[in-house]
Amino acid sequence: MRIGLSYDLKETITPPQASCDDICEEYDSLETVELIATSLEAEGHAVTMLGGGREFLSKILQEKVDFVFNIAEGRGTYRGREAQVPSILEMLNMPYSGSDPQCLAVCLDKPLTKKLVALEGVSTPTWRVINDRRELHEINRCRSLFPAIIKPAYEGSSKGIRLTSLVEDAKQANEVIECLLDKYRQPVMMERIILGDEVTVGIIGNSPPKVLGVMRILPRQRNDCFLYTLEVKRNYLELVDYECPAGLEEKVLERIQTASLKAFEALGCRDFARVDFRISAGGVPYFLEINPLPGLGTHSDLVIMADKLGWTHRQLIGAVLNAALERYPQCVCV
């Protein structure tokens, strides 16, 4: 089969002046794109590089592909940016992997995602959205949220989540929120921190989706409240250990898996996703966010999880591709 690979490379993005140092964090490296292409080719497919942005627009009309394997994050800072490439593919009636535009747009909006997941009975930490500076005075009324983590409302890849994001009181919260409002030009979410383990869950498939694994992120230096921040992810080899399968009680693992699948299905995810939780002292998994377009590079959590479970990169990519192809039976015969 002729598969087009859509992606956004870090080196093709020109950050605006005075932008944040993590503005390109969600985009992929050439190494990751080549790794995915190699895994697809190992499955017997011919791969055409489509790129992203204007390059993608040009190539998708010129190249003859049967299917698109999509990892493109989209351009700009719009909360619907991950929906850009799938929307074009649907307009062209082109089959592709991963979630549809509506799901991708919803899941990048963290407060909206939490509202929808909570309606399905999944626990999530209490939160408050600060839309602009005019609402900063209301933080003094949010004492029940402290200690809290402050983060941009419409970002992925831990953008804007730093070691300074954990705040203990309204004064600290004001300082961090003001900074994020200025830098990211979008609403900011203040979320009560759950003191406990951080876990991430991989899901693959559709009818029904299945949990690939539950992975616990363990800091090498224990402290009162570990945060899986951008600094940690950039230096993960030295700062954390990944435990998969997670060494948690069976009943806790069952709760995590049940909550993960509820979130996946309620939000309309397809083919694969990764779900993040904090686990309370009582063993309750609290939903943080879901990534319906998780990274597939060597350093990505889903790939690390698969590796610890004995999967090769090729097997992981093959499983995602096969899940997508089940939705497009006309492609299987190509």
N, C-alpha and C positions, 0 to 999 in steps of 0.2 A: 504494500500500500504506500502511496505517496503522502507523507505527512509533512505539513508545514509547521514550523516551530515559531510561535510568536513570543516575544520577550522584550524587556527593556534593559539595556546595558547601562551600568553606572557611567562608563566613559562617554556615552553619547548624550548625557544630560549636562547642560550648562547651567549651574546654579546661579541664581541672581546674586548680585553683590549684597554683602551683609546678611547672607542667609545663614541658617543654622548649619552646624557641621555634620548633622545627620540627615540632611535633606535628601540625599541619594541612598539612604540606608536600605530601603526596601527593594532597590533595583539589583539586578544580578550581575555577576562578573562573567567575563568571557569563559572562564574555566567552568562555571556552572552550566552555561548554555552548551558548551562542547560536551560536557559529561552527560547531559540529558540526551543530546543528539546521538552520542555513542551508544547509550542504552537502548534507544529506539532502533538504531541500526542493527544492534545485536539481536533484536526481536524480529529482524528480517524486513524492516521498512526502509524506504528511501526518504531521507530527510532534506527538506528545503528550508533554509533560514529565511524567516519573514521579518524578523526584527520587530520594532514597535514604532509608534508615532507615525510620521509621514512616510517613513520607509515601509512600514507595514501596509499603509493605505495603497501605496504604489504596487507593492509585490503581490498582495492578495488578489489584485485585479489582473496581474500579468502571469503569475505562476499557476500552473495546473496542479492543484493538490486535491486529494480526496478527503482530507481530514486535517484539522488543526489541533495541535497539542499546545494549549495556551498556558503560559506562565507570565504574561504581560501584566504589569502593575498599573499601567495607564499613566498619562502625563498630567502635569499640573498638581494643584493641591485640592481639587474638588473632592467632596466626599463620595461622589459616584465614579471616580476615576478608574477603579478596577473593572467597571462595567463597560468601558469604552470599546475594547477589542471584541468581547462577546456580542455587544450590540451590533457592531458592523457585520460580524459573522452571521448573526441571525437575519439581518437585512439581506444578506447575500444567500441565505438558505444553505450555509456551509456548516457541516457538523464539526463539533469541537469538544474538547475535554473540559471538565470542571463545571462550576456552578454558573447559573444564568445571570444576566445583568441585574435583575431585581435583587436576587440573593446577595450578590457581591456589593451592591450599593447599600443595602441595609446593614450588612455585617461590618462595614467600615465605620458606620455610625454606632459607636459604642453604647451611648445611652439608649438609643432605640432598640438595639439588639438586646440589652438587658431587660427592657420592658417586655419584649416579646417572649423571651425565655422564661421570665418570671411568671407570665400568664400560663405557661405549661407546668408550673409547679416546681421549677428548678430554683434552688436558693441562689441568691446573688447578693453581694454586700450592698448596703444602703449607699446612696450616692446623691450628689447634687450637681447640677450643671450651672456654670457661671458663663453667661453669654458675652458679657462685656464689663468694662470697668464700673459702669453704673450699678452693677449688682454686687460689687465687692463688699458693700456694707452689710449685706445679708449673711456673710460668713459668720459673723458674731452670734447668729442664731443657730448655728449648726454644730454646737458643742458635742452633740451625740455622735458626730461623725469621726471625732478624733480618737486615736491617731488615724490619719488619712493619707492616701496616696493621691497626688495631683498629676493629671496627664491630659494631653490634648484629646479632644473628643473624636477626631476623625483621622487617626493615624494608625499605622501598623508598624511591625518590626521594632517595637519598643521605642519608636521615635518620641522624643520629649520625656522619656521616663529615665531619670537619672538618680544617683544616690541622694541628691537633694530633694527628690520628689516626695519623700516621707516627711510629713509635718505633724507636729504635736499640738499646735494651737492656732488660733485665728491669725495671730501676727505672722507666723511662719507661712501659713496658707496664703495670706494676702501677697506676700513677697513673691512666692513661687507662681501663683496664678497671674499676677501682673506680668511677670517675665514671659510666661507661656502665651498669654494673650498678645503680647507684642511680637514675639518671635514667630508664632505659628498662624496668627491671623484667623483663628477659629475658636469656638467655644472650648472651655476647659471643664473637665470632670473631676470632682473631688469625691473620692470613694473611700469608705471606711476600710481600713486594712484588717484582714483576717490573720491573726497570729497563728501560724501553722505551716505545714509543708506546702510547697508549690509543686503541682504536677501538671503535666501536659498529656493529652490523649490523642492518639492517631486513629482516624476512622477512614475506612476504604469501602467502596461499594454503594449499592443503591437499594436493591430489592431482595433482602434487606441490607442496609449498611451494617458493617461489622467493625468492632473495635480491634485495631491492629495491636495496640499495646497501651499501657499506662506507664509513664516515665516520671520518676521523681527527680527534681533538681536539688542537689544537696551541696550547700556551700562548704568549702574546705575549712574556712574559718567561721566557726559558729558565733552568731550574735543574737541579740534579742529579736530582731526582725529582719530576716534576709529578704532582699528584693532582687528579682531577676531583671536587673536594669540593663540599659544599653552598654554601660561600661563592663558589666559582667559578661554579656554576650560577646563583646569584642575580644575579651580575654578569657574565654571559657575554659581553655586548656589548663590554666593555672588556678582559676578561682572556684570551679565547681566540678562535681562528679555527677554523672547521670546513672540512675539506677532503674533498669528496665529488665524484667518486670519490677514494678515498684514494690518494695517491702512493706506493704500495709496489710492490715487485717482484711480477711476475705470479705466481710460484710461492708467494709469501707470501699474496697475495690468494686464491689457490685453496685454500690451507690454511685460511684464515679462513672462507671460504664453506663448505667441507666440514665444519669443526667446528661452525659455526653450525647447519647443517641437521641434523647428527647430534643436537645438543642439542635442537633444536626437536621432532624426531620422537621422541626417546627420552623426553622429558618429557610427550609427548602434547599439545603446544600446537596451537591451532587458529586459523586465519584470519589472525592477525598476531602479531608479537612483536618484541622488540629484544634483542640479545645483546651483552654487553660483554666485551672482551678486553684484555689487555696483551700486547704483542708483544716477545719476547725479542730479544737482540742476534743470535741465530742464526736469527731469522725464525719462531720457533715461537709460535703464538697460544695464550695461556693463558686459559682460560675464567674469568671472574670471577662473572658472574651473568646471569640471563635475566629479562626482564620480559614476561610473557605478557599484560599489560594496560598497555601503554605509553601515555604521555600523547599526546593529540591536539590540544593547544593550540598556538598560534603559537610559543611558546618551547620546545616539546618537541623532543627530539633527532630523533625519527622524522619530524616535520613539517619541521624544518630540513633533514634529509637529502632528503626528497621534493622540497622547494623547490629545492635545489641540483641535483637531477636533472631539473628542469623540470616537475615535477608541481604542479598546483594542489591546494589543500586539498580541493576537491570531488572531484578524481580519486583522492586518497588514501582519503578516506572511502568513495567509491564502490567502490574495489578491495577494501577490507575488507568492506564490506557484501556485495558479489557473492561473495566467497569464502565468507562465512557462508551465503548463500542457496543456494549449490551443495549444501550439506548438508541443506537443507530444500526440496526441489523443490516441495512443496505450496504454498509461499509465493509462488513465482514467478508463479503464475497469479492471485494475489489482486489 
